[in-house]
């Protein structure tokens, strides 16, 4: 982790655990409940960032895009208001355009990612 990072956001541990275990989560982000599958956590200009695949819930723009390749979300970790377990029937999801070598170009420093 970068020397400029002094502490982890409160939601980091739950996001990292779900990412490592490939478990979907329900999160509240910008007032919308979303069903997400975390794929990468890291830092951009000192801010904690999450790359997630959104498989359900609401978006700021309205309906969830029917194209699975357009369901990637870049979330500022500090702006995630709530992290809850997903319904046990929810399955881990991803899309075929996930780049395992460089999962999230907007992250300067990747801390953990699905490989």
Secondary structure as GFF3:
##gff-version 3
##sequence-region A 1 115
A	DSSP	alpha_helix	12	21	.	.	.	ID=ss1
A	DSSP	beta_strand	25	29	.	.	.	ID=ss2
A	DSSP	beta_strand	32	44	.	.	.	ID=ss3
A	DSSP	beta_strand	47	57	.	.	.	ID=ss4
A	DSSP	three_ten_helix	68	70	.	.	.	ID=ss5
A	DSSP	beta_strand	72	76	.	.	.	ID=ss6
A	DSSP	three_ten_helix	77	79	.	.	.	ID=ss7
A	DSSP	beta_strand	80	85	.	.	.	ID=ss8
A	DSSP	beta_strand	109	113	.	.	.	ID=ss9
###
